[in-house]
Amino acid sequence: MYIYNVTSNVDDSIHDEWLKWMQTVHIPQVLACNTFYEAKLTKVLVEEDMGGQTYSVQYRAKTREDLNRYYTNFAETLKAETLKKFADRVLSFRTELEVVDIYTTK
């Protein structure tokens, strides 16, 4: 399993608009690409020196091929839409993670 993590610092002036857009537009658009089977939106619980509020979206893909298909066919268009809508009021960085093992309690 692979996790495509997008961490974003959101300026307070557009926070509510951005959060609603993520929940109702962007995350559903990404999932509609059929390359990820799940998305988890989380709030990062630290205060940033730069201000704003920070969130992480973790998109889960079953295979590396699914993740690569997202990059090849969808990533640039969706990223451009985000930049067009929010410009420099949202600063994001992306991380790829490969799940090595999962542990659970009984």
C-alpha positions as CSV (number, residue, x, y, z in Angstrom):
1,M,0.0,0.0,0.0
2,Y,1.2,3.5,-0.8
3,I,0.2,6.8,0.8
4,Y,0.3,10.1,-1.1
5,N,0.4,12.7,1.6
6,V,-0.3,16.4,0.9
7,T,0.4,18.7,3.8
8,S,-0.9,22.3,3.4
9,N,-0.6,25.4,5.4
10,V,-3.7,27.5,4.9
11,D,-3.9,31.3,5.5
12,D,-6.5,32.2,8.0
13,S,-8.2,34.6,5.6
14,I,-9.3,31.7,3.3
15,H,-9.4,28.9,5.9
16,D,-13.2,28.2,5.9
17,E,-13.5,28.5,2.1
18,W,-10.5,26.2,1.6
19,L,-11.7,23.6,4.1
20,K,-15.2,23.4,2.5
21,W,-13.7,23.2,-1.0
22,M,-11.4,20.4,0.0
23,Q,-14.3,18.4,1.6
24,T,-16.9,19.0,-1.1
25,V,-14.8,19.5,-4.3
26,H,-11.1,18.6,-4.3
27,I,-11.0,15.4,-2.3
28,P,-14.0,13.9,-4.2
29,Q,-12.3,14.9,-7.5
30,V,-9.1,13.1,-6.5
31,L,-11.0,10.0,-5.4
32,A,-13.0,10.1,-8.7
33,C,-9.7,9.4,-10.5
34,N,-10.0,5.8,-9.3
35,T,-6.3,5.6,-8.3
36,F,-6.9,5.9,-4.6
37,Y,-9.3,3.9,-2.5
38,E,-9.4,6.2,0.6
39,A,-8.6,9.7,1.7
40,K,-8.1,10.9,5.2
41,L,-8.2,14.6,6.1
42,T,-6.5,15.5,9.3
43,K,-5.6,18.8,11.1
44,V,-2.0,19.1,12.2
45,L,-2.0,20.1,15.9
46,V,1.0,22.4,16.0
47,E,1.2,26.2,15.8
48,E,3.3,27.2,12.8
49,D,5.7,30.2,13.1
50,M,4.3,31.4,9.7
51,G,0.7,31.4,11.1
52,G,-2.3,29.8,9.4
53,Q,-3.6,26.3,10.0
54,T,-2.0,23.2,8.7
55,Y,-3.8,20.1,7.4
56,S,-2.7,16.8,5.9
57,V,-4.6,14.7,3.4
58,Q,-3.5,11.1,3.1
59,Y,-4.6,9.4,-0.1
60,R,-4.2,5.6,-0.1
61,A,-3.3,3.6,-3.2
62,K,-3.2,-0.2,-3.4
63,T,-0.3,-0.3,-5.9
64,R,2.6,1.8,-7.1
65,E,1.0,1.6,-10.5
66,D,-2.1,3.3,-9.2
67,L,0.0,6.1,-7.7
68,N,1.9,6.5,-11.0
69,R,-1.3,6.6,-12.9
70,Y,-2.5,9.5,-10.7
71,Y,0.7,11.4,-11.4
72,T,0.6,10.7,-15.2
73,N,-3.1,11.4,-15.8
74,F,-4.4,13.7,-13.1
75,A,-1.9,15.3,-10.7
76,E,-0.9,18.4,-12.7
77,T,-4.4,19.4,-13.6
78,L,-5.7,19.1,-10.0
79,K,-2.6,20.9,-8.7
80,A,-3.1,23.7,-11.2
81,E,-6.8,24.1,-10.2
82,T,-5.7,24.5,-6.5
83,L,-3.1,27.1,-7.4
84,K,-5.5,29.0,-9.6
85,K,-8.1,29.1,-6.8
86,F,-5.9,29.9,-3.8
87,A,-2.5,31.0,-5.2
88,D,0.0,31.6,-2.5
89,R,-2.5,31.6,0.4
90,V,-2.1,27.8,0.6
91,L,1.4,26.4,0.7
92,S,1.7,22.6,0.2
93,F,4.3,19.9,0.1
94,R,3.8,16.3,-1.0
95,T,5.3,13.1,0.4
96,E,5.1,9.5,-0.8
97,L,5.0,6.7,1.8
98,E,5.2,3.0,1.4
99,V,3.5,1.0,4.1
100,V,5.9,-1.6,5.4
101,D,3.7,-3.2,8.0
102,I,0.5,-2.5,9.9
103,Y,0.1,-3.3,13.6
104,T,-3.2,-3.3,15.5
105,T,-4.4,-4.1,18.9
106,K,-7.0,-6.8,19.6
